[in-house]
Amino acid sequence: MRIAVTGSIATDHLMSFPGSFAGQLIGDQLQNVSLSFLVDELDIRRGGVGANICFSMGVLGLNPVLVGAVGSDFAEYRSWLERHGVDCESVHISDTHHTARFVCTTDEEHNQIASFYAGAMAEARNIELLPVAERLDGLDLVLIGADDPDGMVRHTDECRQRGFAFAADPSQQLARMDGEAVKRLVDGAAYLFGNEYERALISQKTGWDEDELLKRVGVRVTTLGAKGARIERVGEATVEVAAVPARTLAEPTGAGDAFRSGFMAGLAWGVSLERCAQLGCLMAVLVVETVGTQEYDVTPPELVERFGAAYGAEAAAEVSAHLAG
């Protein structure tokens, strides 16, 4: 299955605050917030929505095509991704900007405050998908993840025009987009990803209620954090999938990206949507247990063992040949 993933490619600067953000906020002074958090740790890691998803798909043995824009400082990152099975031939290199930066502070309750510098990411709007499809002799699915907003809309429009099936995953960029842009991103998607907050925000910005929105997409996948995920389709019973129990809680950044990677891998393997979501939950927990979005190390036997422990022997038997590979 030929899968292209459009999305941000960035370096993550992850910090840990040994306290609670909520305890530092004064209710009647929120209009004058001026805070500085003294953090205990700083980790600089590879990240970005598109790169995270592709890395995790590569871990599962797929060869996803990464589509995004970076700076000339991408060489080492590119080598890392290619060693993990990611096709980087369609990554655009900017002549003038650095690769994007994500700066995030997490408190002891796993609340987060983050900022994002776009840098070269703004040039994603200049990337055409047709040359990608021609190089691969076609595209079976394009996942449109958080990226330059104009680029996201352009890629969605091109998918419709050229008949490429696409998965909509606007996530962090929803806050920057107006209702018309969100409609263009979502309408006609084969799959729509989002968490519960993003679910509500999409409805608010588009003016579409739950039933109307579900009619406009093929499959709606809502991640529920520690509660797992929900799958909805018109005329079908809702499927609820439990999360894989975490062995430790290290850092949640990138868990949603890893969920997408597992779900997409399941689609490529031709398993049921329930199994796709279970694979997503398996990949998500690996990130939750690790500081950094691409730092986990897992063997095929461990993947099979954890999948079976969470979802049973029958479920494990359905995916074991793929996981073991």
C-alpha positions in Angstrom: 0.0 0.0 0.0 1.5 3.3 -1.1 1.0 5.8 1.7 2.2 9.4 1.8 2.2 11.4 5.0 2.2 15.2 4.8 3.0 17.0 8.0 5.5 19.0 10.0 9.1 18.0 10.4 10.7 19.6 13.4 13.1 19.4 16.3 11.4 19.1 19.7 12.7 20.9 22.8 11.0 19.1 25.7 11.2 20.5 29.3 9.8 19.2 32.6 8.3 21.5 35.3 8.2 19.9 38.8 4.9 21.4 39.7 1.4 22.2 38.5 0.7 24.9 35.9 -2.8 25.4 37.5 -1.2 26.3 40.8 0.6 29.2 39.2 -2.4 30.8 37.7 -4.4 33.5 39.5 -8.1 33.5 38.4 -8.6 37.3 38.4 -5.2 38.0 36.7 -5.4 35.8 33.6 -5.5 38.9 31.4 -2.1 39.8 32.7 -0.3 36.5 32.7 3.5 36.8 33.0 5.1 33.5 34.1 8.5 31.9 33.8 8.8 28.2 34.8 12.1 27.0 36.1 12.4 23.5 34.6 14.5 20.5 35.8 15.2 18.9 32.5 15.7 19.7 28.8 15.7 17.1 26.1 16.2 18.0 22.4 14.6 15.4 20.2 13.6 14.7 16.7 9.9 15.4 16.1 7.2 16.9 13.9 3.9 15.3 13.1 4.8 14.0 9.7 8.2 12.7 10.7 6.8 11.1 13.9 4.1 9.2 12.1 6.5 8.0 9.4 9.1 6.9 11.9 6.6 4.7 13.7 5.3 3.3 10.5 8.9 2.4 9.6 9.3 0.7 13.0 6.4 -1.5 12.0 8.0 -2.5 8.7 6.3 -0.1 6.3 8.0 2.3 3.9 5.9 5.5 4.2 6.7 8.5 2.0 7.3 11.7 4.1 6.1 14.9 2.4 7.1 18.2 4.1 9.5 21.1 4.1 12.8 21.4 6.0 15.9 23.5 6.2 19.5 22.7 5.1 20.0 21.4 8.7 18.0 18.3 7.9 20.8 16.0 6.7 21.4 14.1 10.0 17.6 13.8 10.7 17.1 12.5 7.1 19.7 9.8 7.6 18.0 8.7 10.9 14.6 8.5 9.2 15.9 6.6 6.1 17.6 4.1 8.4 14.2 3.4 9.9 12.5 2.8 6.6 11.1 6.3 5.7 11.2 7.4 2.1 12.5 11.1 2.2 12.7 11.7 -1.5 9.7 14.0 -1.5 10.9 16.2 1.3 11.4 19.9 0.1 14.7 21.6 1.3 14.4 25.3 1.9 17.2 27.6 0.8 16.4 30.3 3.4 14.8 28.8 6.6 15.7 26.4 9.3 13.8 23.3 10.1 10.8 24.0 12.4 11.1 24.0 16.2 8.6 22.7 18.8 9.2 23.9 22.4 7.0 22.2 25.1 7.0 22.3 28.9 5.1 19.5 30.7 4.1 19.7 34.4 3.8 16.9 36.9 0.2 16.4 36.0 1.1 16.0 32.2 -0.5 19.3 31.3 1.5 21.0 28.5 2.3 24.6 27.4 3.9 24.7 23.9 5.1 27.0 21.2 5.9 26.2 17.6 8.2 28.0 15.2 7.3 27.2 11.6 10.5 28.1 9.8 10.8 26.0 6.6 7.5 24.4 7.2 5.8 27.4 5.6 7.2 26.2 2.3 5.1 23.1 2.4 2.4 25.0 0.6 4.7 24.8 -2.5 4.7 21.0 -2.6 2.7 19.3 -5.3 1.5 15.7 -4.7 1.3 14.7 -8.3 5.1 14.2 -8.7 5.0 12.1 -5.6 2.3 9.9 -7.1 4.1 9.7 -10.4 7.4 8.6 -8.7 5.5 5.8 -6.8 3.3 4.9 -9.7 0.2 6.0 -7.7 -0.9 6.8 -4.2 -3.3 4.6 -2.2 -3.7 7.0 0.7 -2.5 10.4 1.7 -2.5 11.4 5.4 -2.7 15.1 5.7 -1.3 16.0 9.2 -0.6 19.3 11.0 1.6 21.4 8.8 1.6 24.8 7.2 -2.2 25.6 7.1 -2.2 26.8 3.5 -0.2 23.7 2.6 -2.7 21.4 4.3 -5.6 23.0 2.4 -3.7 22.8 -0.9 -2.9 19.1 -0.4 -6.5 18.3 0.5 -7.8 20.1 -2.5 -5.3 18.3 -4.7 -6.4 14.9 -3.3 -10.0 15.6 -4.2 -9.0 16.9 -7.7 -6.8 13.9 -8.5 -8.9 11.3 -6.8 -6.4 10.4 -4.1 -8.0 9.0 -1.0 -7.0 11.0 2.1 -7.1 11.0 5.8 -7.7 14.3 7.6 -5.7 15.0 10.7 -5.7 18.8 11.4 -5.0 18.4 15.1 -2.9 21.4 16.4 -3.6 23.6 13.4 -7.4 23.7 14.1 -6.9 26.7 16.4 -5.4 28.8 13.5 -8.0 27.9 10.9 -11.4 29.4 10.3 -14.6 27.4 9.6 -14.3 27.4 5.8 -10.7 26.1 5.9 -11.7 23.4 8.3 -14.5 22.3 6.1 -12.1 22.0 3.1 -9.8 19.9 5.2 -12.4 17.5 6.5 -15.1 17.1 3.8 -14.7 13.9 1.8 -12.0 12.4 4.0 -11.8 8.6 4.0 -10.6 8.9 7.6 -10.9 11.8 10.2 -8.6 11.7 13.2 -8.8 13.8 16.3 -9.0 13.8 20.1 -12.1 14.7 22.1 -11.3 18.4 22.2 -10.5 18.6 18.5 -13.7 16.8 17.8 -15.7 19.5 19.6 -13.6 22.3 17.9 -14.3 20.9 14.4 -18.0 20.9 15.1 -17.9 24.4 16.5 -15.9 25.8 13.6 -17.8 24.1 10.8 -21.3 24.4 12.2 -21.8 20.7 11.4 -23.4 18.6 14.2 -22.1 15.1 14.9 -24.5 13.4 12.4 -23.7 15.8 9.6 -20.0 15.5 10.1 -20.1 11.7 10.1 -21.9 11.8 6.8 -19.1 13.8 5.3 -16.3 11.3 6.1 -15.8 7.6 5.7 -14.5 6.7 9.2 -14.2 8.9 12.2 -11.5 8.0 14.7 -11.4 9.8 18.1 -8.5 9.2 20.5 -9.5 9.1 24.1 -6.1 9.2 25.9 -5.9 6.6 28.6 -9.3 5.4 27.7 -8.2 4.2 24.2 -10.1 5.2 21.0 -13.5 5.2 19.4 -14.4 4.4 15.7 -17.6 5.6 14.1 -19.2 5.1 10.7 -22.6 5.8 9.3 -24.9 2.8 9.7 -22.3 0.9 11.8 -22.1 0.2 15.5 -19.5 2.4 17.3 -16.4 0.5 18.2 -14.6 1.3 21.4 -11.0 0.1 21.9 -9.2 0.1 25.2 -5.8 1.5 25.6 -2.7 -0.7 26.2 -1.7 -0.4 29.9 1.4 1.8 30.3 4.3 0.3 32.3 5.5 3.8 33.2 4.5 7.4 32.4 7.4 9.3 31.0 6.2 12.0 28.5 3.0 12.1 26.4 4.3 14.2 23.4 3.8 12.3 20.2 1.5 9.6 21.4 -1.2 10.8 19.0 1.2 10.6 16.1 2.2 7.1 17.1 -1.5 6.1 17.3 -1.9 7.3 13.7 1.1 5.2 12.6 -0.4 2.0 14.1 -3.8 2.7 12.6 -2.2 3.3 9.1 -0.1 0.2 9.4 -3.3 -1.8 10.1 -4.9 -0.3 7.0 -1.8 -1.3 5.0 -2.0 -4.9 6.4 -5.7 -5.2 5.6 -6.9 -5.9 9.2 -10.2 -4.7 10.7 -10.7 -1.2 11.9 -10.8 -2.5 15.4 -7.4 -4.0 15.0 -6.1 -0.8 13.4 -7.1 1.1 16.5 -5.6 -1.5 18.7 -2.3 -1.2 16.8 -2.5 2.5 17.2 -2.9 2.2 21.0 0.0 -0.2 21.1 2.3 2.3 19.3 1.0 5.2 21.4 1.9 3.6 24.7 5.5 3.1 23.5 5.8 6.9 23.2 4.1 7.6 26.5 6.7 5.3 28.2 9.6 7.2 26.6 10.9 10.8 26.6 11.0 11.8 23.0 8.7 10.9 20.1 11.2 8.6 18.2 13.3 7.3 21.0 11.6 4.0 21.9 13.3 0.7 21.0 11.1 -2.4 20.7 11.5 -5.9 19.2 8.9 -7.8 17.1 8.4 -10.4 19.9 7.8 -7.7 22.4 5.2 -6.1 20.1 3.4 -9.4 19.7 3.5 -10.1 23.4 2.1 -6.7 24.4 -0.6 -6.8 21.8 -1.7 -10.2 23.0 -1.6 -9.2 26.6 -3.8 -6.2 25.9 -6.3 -7.7 23.4 -6.1 -11.4 23.6 -4.6 -14.4 21.8 -7.1 -14.2 18.9 -6.4 -10.6 18.2 -2.6 -11.2 18.4 -2.9 -14.1 16.0 -4.5 -11.9 13.4 -1.6 -9.4 13.4 1.4 -11.5 14.6 2.7 -12.3 11.2 2.8 -8.5 10.4 4.2 -7.5 13.8 6.8 -10.3 13.6 7.9 -9.0 10.2 
